[in-house]
Amino acid sequence: MATSTSTSVKTMPTFMEATLDAHVPDGPIEEMWDKHKFEMKLVNPANKRKHTIIVVGSGLAGGSAAASFAELGYNVHCFCYQDSPRRAHSVAAQGGINAAKNYQNDGDSV
């Protein structure tokens, strides 16, 4: 009567065995972004309230991103370093930025 024993030993891959995967889509570089956009999963409008968007910083970019996502119906948490979002330098400069943009028909340009 023959008996066989087998010991399974799990070994960690060494540095030479590890493979790197950058998750870069296949194909020519000119078409990679379009292919990636096409293959991305979209958020169903009914599920927007299930996702929470975290925005770090309440300057021009963070404030506008938080406002845009909130208008789309997402739960948004915006974190800022200052005591209030109005203290960010880019938000304080908003009047000058709006003047530099020279919006048409706003009545404040010569």
Biopython code that builds the backbone (N, CA, C, O; Angstrom):
import numpy as np
from Bio.PDB.StructureBuilder import StructureBuilder

atoms = [
    (1, "MET", "N", (0.836, -1.156, 0.000)),
    (1, "MET", "CA", (0.000, 0.000, 0.000)),
    (1, "MET", "C", (0.894, 1.236, 0.000)),
    (1, "MET", "O", (1.665, 1.456, 0.934)),
    (2, "ALA", "N", (0.782, 2.039, -1.056)),
    (2, "ALA", "CA", (1.630, 3.218, -1.199)),
    (2, "ALA", "C", (0.882, 4.458, -0.742)),
    (2, "ALA", "O", (-0.295, 4.644, -1.051)),
    (3, "THR", "N", (1.570, 5.282, -0.016)),
    (3, "THR", "CA", (0.986, 6.531, 0.466)),
    (3, "THR", "C", (1.836, 7.690, -0.048)),
    (3, "THR", "O", (3.064, 7.664, 0.028)),
    (4, "SER", "N", (1.164, 8.688, -0.565)),
    (4, "SER", "CA", (1.906, 9.857, -1.028)),
    (4, "SER", "C", (1.489, 11.065, -0.212)),
    (4, "SER", "O", (0.308, 11.277, 0.064)),
    (5, "THR", "N", (2.455, 11.829, 0.158)),
    (5, "THR", "CA", (2.171, 13.064, 0.888)),
    (5, "THR", "C", (2.625, 14.235, 0.041)),
    (5, "THR", "O", (3.664, 14.191, -0.618)),
    (6, "SER", "N", (1.848, 15.245, 0.075)),
    (6, "SER", "CA", (2.191, 16.432, -0.699)),
    (6, "SER", "C", (2.133, 17.631, 0.229)),
    (6, "SER", "O", (1.151, 17.829, 0.944)),
    (7, "THR", "N", (3.160, 18.406, 0.213)),
    (7, "THR", "CA", (3.184, 19.625, 1.015)),
    (7, "THR", "C", (3.128, 20.809, 0.068)),
    (7, "THR", "O", (3.950, 20.941, -0.839)),
    (8, "SER", "N", (2.161, 21.652, 0.291)),
    (8, "SER", "CA", (2.062, 22.844, -0.550)),
    (8, "SER", "C", (2.618, 24.025, 0.232)),
    (8, "SER", "O", (2.132, 24.369, 1.309)),
    (9, "VAL", "N", (3.615, 24.614, -0.321)),
    (9, "VAL", "CA", (4.252, 25.768, 0.301)),
    (9, "VAL", "C", (4.029, 26.957, -0.616)),
    (9, "VAL", "O", (4.399, 26.933, -1.790)),
    (10, "LYS", "N", (3.428, 27.981, -0.072)),
    (10, "LYS", "CA", (3.209, 29.194, -0.853)),
    (10, "LYS", "C", (4.435, 30.080, -0.711)),
    (10, "LYS", "O", (4.865, 30.406, 0.395)),
    (11, "THR", "N", (4.974, 30.452, -1.828)),
    (11, "THR", "CA", (6.141, 31.323, -1.802)),
    (11, "THR", "C", (5.777, 32.658, -2.424)),
    (11, "THR", "O", (4.977, 32.737, -3.356)),
    (12, "MET", "N", (6.366, 33.676, -1.899)),
    (12, "MET", "CA", (6.160, 35.010, -2.447)),
    (12, "MET", "C", (7.010, 35.156, -3.701)),
    (12, "MET", "O", (8.131, 34.649, -3.741)),
    (13, "PRO", "N", (6.507, 35.834, -4.721)),
    (13, "PRO", "CA", (7.327, 36.016, -5.921)),
    (13, "PRO", "C", (8.531, 36.900, -5.616)),
    (13, "PRO", "O", (8.439, 37.876, -4.871)),
    (14, "THR", "N", (9.626, 36.543, -6.195)),
    (14, "THR", "CA", (10.818, 37.364, -6.017)),
    (14, "THR", "C", (10.731, 38.565, -6.942)),
    (14, "THR", "O", (9.803, 38.676, -7.742)),
    (15, "PHE", "N", (11.690, 39.451, -6.831)),
    (15, "PHE", "CA", (11.686, 40.659, -7.646)),
    (15, "PHE", "C", (11.741, 40.329, -9.126)),
    (15, "PHE", "O", (11.119, 41.016, -9.936)),
    (16, "MET", "N", (12.466, 39.303, -9.484)),
    (16, "MET", "CA", (12.606, 38.941, -10.888)),
    (16, "MET", "C", (11.320, 38.336, -11.442)),
    (16, "MET", "O", (11.076, 38.412, -12.646)),
    (17, "GLU", "N", (10.487, 37.733, -10.577)),
    (17, "GLU", "CA", (9.262, 37.093, -11.035)),
    (17, "GLU", "C", (8.092, 38.067, -11.109)),
    (17, "GLU", "O", (7.123, 37.806, -11.823)),
    (18, "ALA", "N", (8.160, 39.168, -10.398)),
    (18, "ALA", "CA", (7.046, 40.110, -10.360)),
    (18, "ALA", "C", (6.913, 40.812, -11.711)),
    (18, "ALA", "O", (7.902, 41.163, -12.354)),
    (19, "THR", "N", (5.672, 41.003, -12.111)),
    (19, "THR", "CA", (5.419, 41.703, -13.364)),
    (19, "THR", "C", (4.720, 43.021, -13.067)),
    (19, "THR", "O", (3.921, 43.117, -12.136)),
    (20, "LEU", "N", (5.020, 44.004, -13.843)),
    (20, "LEU", "CA", (4.392, 45.312, -13.702)),
    (20, "LEU", "C", (3.307, 45.455, -14.753)),
    (20, "LEU", "O", (3.502, 45.096, -15.915)),
    (21, "ASP", "N", (2.165, 45.981, -14.340)),
    (21, "ASP", "CA", (1.069, 46.198, -15.269)),
    (21, "ASP", "C", (0.595, 47.630, -15.098)),
    (21, "ASP", "O", (0.024, 47.978, -14.065)),
    (22, "ALA", "N", (0.823, 48.451, -16.092)),
    (22, "ALA", "CA", (0.438, 49.862, -16.025)),
    (22, "ALA", "C", (-1.009, 50.081, -16.438)),
    (22, "ALA", "O", (-1.482, 51.217, -16.410)),
    (23, "HIS", "N", (-1.728, 49.029, -16.819)),
    (23, "HIS", "CA", (-3.124, 49.112, -17.262)),
    (23, "HIS", "C", (-3.284, 50.070, -18.433)),
    (23, "HIS", "O", (-4.289, 50.776, -18.525)),
    (24, "VAL", "N", (-2.317, 50.100, -19.315)),
    (24, "VAL", "CA", (-2.374, 50.945, -20.500)),
    (24, "VAL", "C", (-3.149, 50.201, -21.576)),
    (24, "VAL", "O", (-2.830, 49.046, -21.858)),
    (25, "PRO", "N", (-4.154, 50.816, -22.186)),
    (25, "PRO", "CA", (-4.912, 50.130, -23.238)),
    (25, "PRO", "C", (-4.024, 49.775, -24.424)),
    (25, "PRO", "O", (-3.034, 50.449, -24.710)),
    (26, "ASP", "N", (-4.402, 48.708, -25.099)),
    (26, "ASP", "CA", (-3.669, 48.296, -26.289)),
    (26, "ASP", "C", (-3.993, 49.226, -27.450)),
    (26, "ASP", "O", (-5.020, 49.904, -27.453)),
    (27, "GLY", "N", (-3.117, 49.247, -28.417)),
    (27, "GLY", "CA", (-3.367, 50.016, -29.628)),
    (27, "GLY", "C", (-2.460, 51.218, -29.741)),
    (27, "GLY", "O", (-1.630, 51.473, -28.869)),
    (28, "PRO", "N", (-2.628, 51.960, -30.836)),
    (28, "PRO", "CA", (-1.789, 53.143, -31.049)),
    (28, "PRO", "C", (-2.072, 54.220, -30.008)),
    (28, "PRO", "O", (-3.189, 54.335, -29.505)),
    (29, "ILE", "N", (-1.059, 54.996, -29.697)),
    (29, "ILE", "CA", (-1.168, 56.006, -28.641)),
    (29, "ILE", "C", (-2.216, 57.065, -28.965)),
    (29, "ILE", "O", (-2.802, 57.646, -28.051)),
    (30, "GLU", "N", (-2.462, 57.326, -30.241)),
    (30, "GLU", "CA", (-3.445, 58.339, -30.623)),
    (30, "GLU", "C", (-4.865, 57.904, -30.261)),
    (30, "GLU", "O", (-5.740, 58.751, -30.084)),
    (31, "GLU", "N", (-5.106, 56.597, -30.150)),
    (31, "GLU", "CA", (-6.452, 56.088, -29.894)),
    (31, "GLU", "C", (-6.641, 55.594, -28.469)),
    (31, "GLU", "O", (-7.740, 55.160, -28.123)),
    (32, "MET", "N", (-5.607, 55.643, -27.625)),
    (32, "MET", "CA", (-5.699, 55.073, -26.280)),
    (32, "MET", "C", (-6.735, 55.774, -25.413)),
    (32, "MET", "O", (-7.515, 55.110, -24.730)),
    (33, "TRP", "N", (-6.758, 57.114, -25.428)),
    (33, "TRP", "CA", (-7.702, 57.840, -24.574)),
    (33, "TRP", "C", (-9.139, 57.581, -25.015)),
    (33, "TRP", "O", (-10.013, 57.374, -24.174)),
    (34, "ASP", "N", (-9.392, 57.590, -26.319)),
    (34, "ASP", "CA", (-10.745, 57.322, -26.801)),
    (34, "ASP", "C", (-11.185, 55.914, -26.426)),
    (34, "ASP", "O", (-12.337, 55.705, -26.046)),
    (35, "LYS", "N", (-10.285, 54.954, -26.527)),
    (35, "LYS", "CA", (-10.614, 53.574, -26.165)),
    (35, "LYS", "C", (-10.899, 53.473, -24.670)),
    (35, "LYS", "O", (-11.841, 52.795, -24.259)),
    (36, "HIS", "N", (-10.084, 54.149, -23.857)),
    (36, "HIS", "CA", (-10.289, 54.122, -22.406)),
    (36, "HIS", "C", (-11.635, 54.747, -22.034)),
    (36, "HIS", "O", (-12.358, 54.199, -21.202)),
    (37, "LYS", "N", (-11.980, 55.886, -22.640)),
    (37, "LYS", "CA", (-13.267, 56.529, -22.357)),
    (37, "LYS", "C", (-14.429, 55.626, -22.738)),
    (37, "LYS", "O", (-15.437, 55.576, -22.032)),
    (38, "PHE", "N", (-14.296, 54.908, -23.856)),
    (38, "PHE", "CA", (-15.371, 54.046, -24.329)),
    (38, "PHE", "C", (-15.572, 52.850, -23.402)),
    (38, "PHE", "O", (-16.699, 52.385, -23.232)),
    (39, "GLU", "N", (-14.491, 52.345, -22.799)),
    (39, "GLU", "CA", (-14.574, 51.150, -21.962)),
    (39, "GLU", "C", (-14.888, 51.458, -20.503)),
    (39, "GLU", "O", (-15.133, 50.536, -19.725)),
    (40, "MET", "N", (-14.888, 52.738, -20.109)),
    (40, "MET", "CA", (-15.170, 53.084, -18.713)),
    (40, "MET", "C", (-16.632, 52.825, -18.383)),
    (40, "MET", "O", (-17.517, 52.985, -19.224)),
    (41, "LYS", "N", (-16.865, 52.420, -17.133)),
    (41, "LYS", "CA", (-18.232, 52.210, -16.675)),
    (41, "LYS", "C", (-18.791, 53.545, -16.195)),
    (41, "LYS", "O", (-18.125, 54.274, -15.461)),
    (42, "LEU", "N", (-19.997, 53.856, -16.604)),
    (42, "LEU", "CA", (-20.635, 55.112, -16.232)),
    (42, "LEU", "C", (-21.435, 54.932, -14.949)),
    (42, "LEU", "O", (-21.821, 53.815, -14.603)),
    (43, "VAL", "N", (-21.681, 56.030, -14.249)),
    (43, "VAL", "CA", (-22.499, 56.001, -13.048)),
    (43, "VAL", "C", (-23.941, 56.236, -13.464)),
    (43, "VAL", "O", (-24.263, 57.240, -14.098)),
    (44, "ASN", "N", (-24.794, 55.305, -13.102)),
    (44, "ASN", "CA", (-26.216, 55.431, -13.387)),
    (44, "ASN", "C", (-26.749, 56.657, -12.636)),
    (44, "ASN", "O", (-26.440, 56.819, -11.456)),
    (45, "PRO", "N", (-27.535, 57.523, -13.279)),
    (45, "PRO", "CA", (-28.056, 58.710, -12.585)),
    (45, "PRO", "C", (-28.819, 58.386, -11.302)),
    (45, "PRO", "O", (-28.844, 59.201, -10.380)),
    (46, "ALA", "N", (-29.438, 57.213, -11.232)),
    (46, "ALA", "CA", (-30.164, 56.844, -10.021)),
    (46, "ALA", "C", (-29.212, 56.502, -8.875)),
    (46, "ALA", "O", (-29.619, 56.519, -7.713)),
    (47, "ASN", "N", (-27.959, 56.195, -9.182)),
    (47, "ASN", "CA", (-26.996, 55.797, -8.158)),
    (47, "ASN", "C", (-26.059, 56.920, -7.735)),
    (47, "ASN", "O", (-25.113, 56.672, -6.988)),
    (48, "LYS", "N", (-26.291, 58.140, -8.186)),
    (48, "LYS", "CA", (-25.376, 59.234, -7.864)),
    (48, "LYS", "C", (-25.319, 59.507, -6.367)),
    (48, "LYS", "O", (-24.255, 59.843, -5.847)),
    (49, "ARG", "N", (-26.427, 59.371, -5.669)),
    (49, "ARG", "CA", (-26.450, 59.633, -4.231)),
    (49, "ARG", "C", (-25.713, 58.555, -3.438)),
    (49, "ARG", "O", (-25.419, 58.755, -2.260)),
    (50, "LYS", "N", (-25.411, 57.419, -4.064)),
    (50, "LYS", "CA", (-24.676, 56.357, -3.375)),
    (50, "LYS", "C", (-23.179, 56.643, -3.335)),
    (50, "LYS", "O", (-22.453, 56.029, -2.553)),
    (51, "HIS", "N", (-22.712, 57.565, -4.165)),
    (51, "HIS", "CA", (-21.291, 57.884, -4.233)),
    (51, "HIS", "C", (-21.028, 59.209, -3.533)),
    (51, "HIS", "O", (-21.824, 60.143, -3.628)),
    (52, "THR", "N", (-19.913, 59.279, -2.835)),
    (52, "THR", "CA", (-19.491, 60.514, -2.187)),
    (52, "THR", "C", (-18.195, 60.970, -2.827)),
    (52, "THR", "O", (-17.230, 60.210, -2.903)),
    (53, "ILE", "N", (-18.172, 62.200, -3.283)),
    (53, "ILE", "CA", (-16.989, 62.790, -3.894)),
    (53, "ILE", "C", (-16.261, 63.586, -2.820)),
    (53, "ILE", "O", (-16.864, 64.425, -2.151)),
    (54, "ILE", "N", (-14.962, 63.327, -2.651)),
    (54, "ILE", "CA", (-14.143, 64.066, -1.697)),
    (54, "ILE", "C", (-13.250, 65.013, -2.485)),
    (54, "ILE", "O", (-12.474, 64.584, -3.339)),
    (55, "VAL", "N", (-13.365, 66.307, -2.192)),
    (55, "VAL", "CA", (-12.553, 67.327, -2.854)),
    (55, "VAL", "C", (-11.628, 67.924, -1.804)),
    (55, "VAL", "O", (-12.085, 68.409, -0.768)),
    (56, "VAL", "N", (-10.331, 67.889, -2.072)),
    (56, "VAL", "CA", (-9.347, 68.459, -1.152)),
    (56, "VAL", "C", (-8.912, 69.806, -1.712)),
    (56, "VAL", "O", (-8.311, 69.884, -2.783)),
    (57, "GLY", "N", (-9.222, 70.853, -0.977)),
    (57, "GLY", "CA", (-8.885, 72.208, -1.408)),
    (57, "GLY", "C", (-10.118, 72.926, -1.907)),
    (57, "GLY", "O", (-10.940, 72.360, -2.628)),
    (58, "SER", "N", (-10.235, 74.193, -1.509)),
    (58, "SER", "CA", (-11.419, 74.957, -1.898)),
    (58, "SER", "C", (-11.037, 76.209, -2.670)),
    (58, "SER", "O", (-11.725, 77.227, -2.598)),
    (59, "GLY", "N", (-9.938, 76.129, -3.409)),
    (59, "GLY", "CA", (-9.553, 77.247, -4.264)),
    (59, "GLY", "C", (-10.409, 77.252, -5.514)),
    (59, "GLY", "O", (-11.524, 76.729, -5.514)),
    (60, "LEU", "N", (-9.893, 77.839, -6.572)),
    (60, "LEU", "CA", (-10.673, 77.905, -7.812)),
    (60, "LEU", "C", (-10.995, 76.520, -8.346)),
    (60, "LEU", "O", (-12.145, 76.238, -8.682)),
    (61, "ALA", "N", (-9.993, 75.653, -8.430)),
    (61, "ALA", "CA", (-10.216, 74.324, -8.996)),
    (61, "ALA", "C", (-11.081, 73.474, -8.080)),
    (61, "ALA", "O", (-12.049, 72.865, -8.536)),
    (62, "GLY", "N", (-10.745, 73.424, -6.786)),
    (62, "GLY", "CA", (-11.508, 72.603, -5.857)),
    (62, "GLY", "C", (-12.926, 73.099, -5.663)),
    (62, "GLY", "O", (-13.868, 72.307, -5.620)),
    (63, "GLY", "N", (-13.080, 74.418, -5.546)),
    (63, "GLY", "CA", (-14.418, 74.980, -5.374)),
    (63, "GLY", "C", (-15.311, 74.750, -6.574)),
    (63, "GLY", "O", (-16.488, 74.420, -6.426)),
    (64, "SER", "N", (-14.753, 74.924, -7.766)),
    (64, "SER", "CA", (-15.571, 74.708, -8.962)),
    (64, "SER", "C", (-15.860, 73.228, -9.170)),
    (64, "SER", "O", (-16.943, 72.874, -9.636)),
    (65, "ALA", "N", (-14.907, 72.351, -8.831)),
    (65, "ALA", "CA", (-15.161, 70.911, -8.948)),
    (65, "ALA", "C", (-16.245, 70.480, -7.968)),
    (65, "ALA", "O", (-17.141, 69.717, -8.331)),
    (66, "ALA", "N", (-16.170, 70.963, -6.728)),
    (66, "ALA", "CA", (-17.180, 70.612, -5.730)),
    (66, "ALA", "C", (-18.556, 71.117, -6.145)),
    (66, "ALA", "O", (-19.546, 70.397, -6.016)),
    (67, "ALA", "N", (-18.626, 72.346, -6.641)),
    (67, "ALA", "CA", (-19.909, 72.898, -7.073)),
    (67, "ALA", "C", (-20.467, 72.139, -8.271)),
    (67, "ALA", "O", (-21.670, 71.890, -8.343)),
    (68, "SER", "N", (-19.601, 71.771, -9.207)),
    (68, "SER", "CA", (-20.064, 71.050, -10.399)),
    (68, "SER", "C", (-20.606, 69.676, -10.039)),
    (68, "SER", "O", (-21.661, 69.276, -10.532)),
    (69, "PHE", "N", (-19.887, 68.941, -9.174)),
    (69, "PHE", "CA", (-20.367, 67.617, -8.775)),
    (69, "PHE", "C", (-21.651, 67.718, -7.961)),
    (69, "PHE", "O", (-22.535, 66.872, -8.097)),
    (70, "ALA", "N", (-21.767, 68.743, -7.115)),
    (70, "ALA", "CA", (-22.996, 68.916, -6.336)),
    (70, "ALA", "C", (-24.176, 69.220, -7.248)),
    (70, "ALA", "O", (-25.280, 68.729, -7.013)),
    (71, "GLU", "N", (-23.957, 70.029, -8.290)),
    (71, "GLU", "CA", (-25.032, 70.317, -9.241)),
    (71, "GLU", "C", (-25.462, 69.071, -10.001)),
    (71, "GLU", "O", (-26.620, 68.952, -10.401)),
    (72, "LEU", "N", (-24.527, 68.140, -10.201)),
    (72, "LEU", "CA", (-24.862, 66.893, -10.895)),
    (72, "LEU", "C", (-25.581, 65.900, -9.994)),
    (72, "LEU", "O", (-26.075, 64.882, -10.479)),
    (73, "GLY", "N", (-25.653, 66.172, -8.690)),
    (73, "GLY", "CA", (-26.411, 65.320, -7.791)),
    (73, "GLY", "C", (-25.588, 64.412, -6.905)),
    (73, "GLY", "O", (-26.152, 63.542, -6.241)),
    (74, "TYR", "N", (-24.283, 64.578, -6.869)),
    (74, "TYR", "CA", (-23.435, 63.750, -6.015)),
    (74, "TYR", "C", (-23.362, 64.343, -4.612)),
    (74, "TYR", "O", (-23.546, 65.547, -4.432)),
    (75, "ASN", "N", (-23.092, 63.489, -3.612)),
    (75, "ASN", "CA", (-22.755, 63.965, -2.277)),
    (75, "ASN", "C", (-21.310, 64.433, -2.324)),
    (75, "ASN", "O", (-20.435, 63.682, -2.754)),
    (76, "VAL", "N", (-21.046, 65.650, -1.894)),
    (76, "VAL", "CA", (-19.705, 66.222, -1.995)),
    (76, "VAL", "C", (-19.238, 66.651, -0.613)),
    (76, "VAL", "O", (-19.966, 67.319, 0.121)),
    (77, "HIS", "N", (-18.012, 66.259, -0.267)),
    (77, "HIS", "CA", (-17.343, 66.743, 0.935)),
    (77, "HIS", "C", (-16.111, 67.500, 0.474)),
    (77, "HIS", "O", (-15.224, 66.927, -0.159)),
    (78, "CYS", "N", (-16.056, 68.787, 0.792)),
    (78, "CYS", "CA", (-14.939, 69.640, 0.373)),
    (78, "CYS", "C", (-14.135, 70.017, 1.617)),
    (78, "CYS", "O", (-14.671, 70.611, 2.552)),
    (79, "PHE", "N", (-12.857, 69.671, 1.623)),
    (79, "PHE", "CA", (-11.989, 69.940, 2.761)),
    (79, "PHE", "C", (-11.022, 71.060, 2.411)),
    (79, "PHE", "O", (-10.422, 71.074, 1.336)),
    (80, "CYS", "N", (-10.883, 72.004, 3.344)),
    (80, "CYS", "CA", (-9.945, 73.101, 3.121)),
    (80, "CYS", "C", (-9.095, 73.299, 4.369)),
    (80, "CYS", "O", (-9.495, 72.925, 5.472)),
    (81, "TYR", "N", (-7.939, 73.880, 4.186)),
    (81, "TYR", "CA", (-6.985, 74.104, 5.265)),
    (81, "TYR", "C", (-7.353, 75.335, 6.089)),
    (81, "TYR", "O", (-7.111, 75.364, 7.296)),
    (82, "GLN", "N", (-7.927, 76.336, 5.461)),
    (82, "GLN", "CA", (-8.237, 77.586, 6.137)),
    (82, "GLN", "C", (-9.457, 77.413, 7.042)),
    (82, "GLN", "O", (-10.117, 76.374, 7.030)),
    (83, "ASP", "N", (-9.741, 78.460, 7.831)),
    (83, "ASP", "CA", (-10.891, 78.397, 8.728)),
    (83, "ASP", "C", (-12.213, 78.485, 7.982)),
    (83, "ASP", "O", (-13.239, 78.049, 8.505)),
    (84, "SER", "N", (-12.216, 79.032, 6.784)),
    (84, "SER", "CA", (-13.416, 79.038, 5.948)),
    (84, "SER", "C", (-12.978, 79.005, 4.490)),
    (84, "SER", "O", (-11.871, 79.440, 4.172)),
    (85, "PRO", "N", (-13.825, 78.497, 3.597)),
    (85, "PRO", "CA", (-13.441, 78.423, 2.190)),
    (85, "PRO", "C", (-13.175, 79.783, 1.568)),
    (85, "PRO", "O", (-12.477, 79.866, 0.557)),
    (86, "ARG", "N", (-13.712, 80.852, 2.145)),
    (86, "ARG", "CA", (-13.529, 82.182, 1.576)),
    (86, "ARG", "C", (-12.115, 82.702, 1.770)),
    (86, "ARG", "O", (-11.738, 83.703, 1.160)),
    (87, "ARG", "N", (-11.324, 82.039, 2.610)),
    (87, "ARG", "CA", (-9.981, 82.517, 2.902)),
    (87, "ARG", "C", (-8.954, 82.058, 1.866)),
    (87, "ARG", "O", (-7.806, 82.500, 1.909)),
    (88, "ALA", "N", (-9.340, 81.184, 0.939)),
    (88, "ALA", "CA", (-8.401, 80.720, -0.080)),
    (88, "ALA", "C", (-8.018, 81.888, -0.977)),
    (88, "ALA", "O", (-8.868, 82.708, -1.327)),
    (89, "HIS", "N", (-6.758, 81.968, -1.347)),
    (89, "HIS", "CA", (-6.272, 83.102, -2.136)),
    (89, "HIS", "C", (-6.947, 83.184, -3.501)),
    (89, "HIS", "O", (-7.272, 84.277, -3.964)),
    (90, "SER", "N", (-7.159, 82.047, -4.146)),
    (90, "SER", "CA", (-7.756, 82.098, -5.478)),
    (90, "SER", "C", (-9.224, 82.494, -5.423)),
    (90, "SER", "O", (-9.727, 83.123, -6.355)),
    (91, "VAL", "N", (-9.924, 82.135, -4.343)),
    (91, "VAL", "CA", (-11.318, 82.561, -4.220)),
    (91, "VAL", "C", (-11.367, 84.056, -3.929)),
    (91, "VAL", "O", (-12.260, 84.752, -4.412)),
    (92, "ALA", "N", (-10.410, 84.560, -3.138)),
    (92, "ALA", "CA", (-10.365, 85.993, -2.855)),
    (92, "ALA", "C", (-10.053, 86.788, -4.114)),
    (92, "ALA", "O", (-10.452, 87.947, -4.225)),
    (93, "ALA", "N", (-9.349, 86.188, -5.055)),
    (93, "ALA", "CA", (-8.987, 86.868, -6.301)),
    (93, "ALA", "C", (-10.041, 86.696, -7.384)),
    (93, "ALA", "O", (-9.816, 87.091, -8.528)),
    (94, "GLN", "N", (-11.167, 86.123, -7.049)),
    (94, "GLN", "CA", (-12.178, 85.805, -8.062)),
    (94, "GLN", "C", (-12.683, 87.048, -8.790)),
    (94, "GLN", "O", (-12.937, 86.994, -9.993)),
    (95, "GLY", "N", (-12.832, 88.161, -8.082)),
    (95, "GLY", "CA", (-13.301, 89.375, -8.747)),
    (95, "GLY", "C", (-12.350, 89.829, -9.832)),
    (95, "GLY", "O", (-12.785, 90.219, -10.916)),
    (96, "GLY", "N", (-11.052, 89.784, -9.555)),
    (96, "GLY", "CA", (-10.066, 90.153, -10.561)),
    (96, "GLY", "C", (-10.026, 89.173, -11.715)),
    (96, "GLY", "O", (-9.825, 89.568, -12.863)),
    (97, "ILE", "N", (-10.217, 87.900, -11.418)),
    (97, "ILE", "CA", (-10.221, 86.890, -12.480)),
    (97, "ILE", "C", (-11.434, 87.086, -13.380)),
    (97, "ILE", "O", (-11.322, 86.984, -14.602)),
    (98, "ASN", "N", (-12.587, 87.367, -12.790)),
    (98, "ASN", "CA", (-13.783, 87.613, -13.599)),
    (98, "ASN", "C", (-13.612, 88.861, -14.458)),
    (98, "ASN", "O", (-14.072, 88.895, -15.599)),
    (99, "ALA", "N", (-12.952, 89.890, -13.918)),
    (99, "ALA", "CA", (-12.725, 91.098, -14.710)),
    (99, "ALA", "C", (-11.769, 90.820, -15.862)),
    (99, "ALA", "O", (-11.936, 91.364, -16.954)),
    (100, "ALA", "N", (-10.772, 89.978, -15.624)),
    (100, "ALA", "CA", (-9.806, 89.655, -16.675)),
    (100, "ALA", "C", (-10.431, 88.811, -17.777)),
    (100, "ALA", "O", (-9.994, 88.868, -18.927)),
    (101, "LYS", "N", (-11.450, 88.027, -17.436)),
    (101, "LYS", "CA", (-12.099, 87.193, -18.448)),
    (101, "LYS", "C", (-12.922, 88.020, -19.421)),
    (101, "LYS", "O", (-13.133, 87.600, -20.559)),
    (102, "ASN", "N", (-13.396, 89.197, -18.993)),
    (102, "ASN", "CA", (-14.176, 90.100, -19.832)),
    (102, "ASN", "C", (-15.398, 89.402, -20.429)),
    (102, "ASN", "O", (-15.511, 89.241, -21.644)),
    (103, "TYR", "N", (-16.300, 88.996, -19.551)),
    (103, "TYR", "CA", (-17.539, 88.377, -20.002)),
    (103, "TYR", "C", (-18.339, 89.359, -20.855)),
    (103, "TYR", "O", (-18.399, 90.548, -20.543)),
    (104, "GLN", "N", (-18.938, 88.877, -21.900)),
    (104, "GLN", "CA", (-19.736, 89.716, -22.784)),
    (104, "GLN", "C", (-21.048, 90.103, -22.100)),
    (104, "GLN", "O", (-21.626, 89.303, -21.366)),
    (105, "ASN", "N", (-21.502, 91.291, -22.333)),
    (105, "ASN", "CA", (-22.803, 91.795, -21.881)),
    (105, "ASN", "C", (-22.959, 91.832, -20.366)),
    (105, "ASN", "O", (-24.084, 91.764, -19.871)),
    (106, "ASP", "N", (-21.866, 91.937, -19.618)),
    (106, "ASP", "CA", (-22.025, 92.077, -18.178)),
    (106, "ASP", "C", (-22.009, 93.543, -17.744)),
    (106, "ASP", "O", (-22.243, 93.851, -16.575)),
    (107, "GLY", "N", (-21.733, 94.443, -18.691)),
    (107, "GLY", "CA", (-21.862, 95.865, -18.431)),
    (107, "GLY", "C", (-20.743, 96.490, -17.626)),
    (107, "GLY", "O", (-20.891, 97.625, -17.173)),
    (108, "ASP", "N", (-19.620, 95.796, -17.426)),
    (108, "ASP", "CA", (-18.551, 96.401, -16.649)),
    (108, "ASP", "C", (-17.288, 96.639, -17.471)),
    (108, "ASP", "O", (-16.224, 96.895, -16.908)),
    (109, "SER", "N", (-17.395, 96.559, -18.786)),
    (109, "SER", "CA", (-16.227, 96.768, -19.647)),
    (109, "SER", "C", (-16.441, 97.998, -20.513)),
    (109, "SER", "O", (-17.575, 98.373, -20.813)),
    (110, "VAL", "N", (-15.331, 98.626, -20.913)),
    (110, "VAL", "CA", (-15.408, 99.819, -21.760)),
    (110, "VAL", "C", (-15.359, 99.410, -23.202)),
    (110, "VAL", "O", (-15.410, 100.263, -24.088)),
]
sb = StructureBuilder()
sb.init_structure("model")
sb.init_model(0)
sb.init_chain("A")
sb.init_seg("    ")
for serial, (resi, resn, name, xyz) in enumerate(atoms, 1):
    if name == "N":
        sb.init_residue(resn, " ", resi, " ")
    sb.init_atom(name, np.array(xyz, "f"), 0.0, 1.0, " ", f" {name:<3s}", serial, name[0])
structure = sb.get_structure()
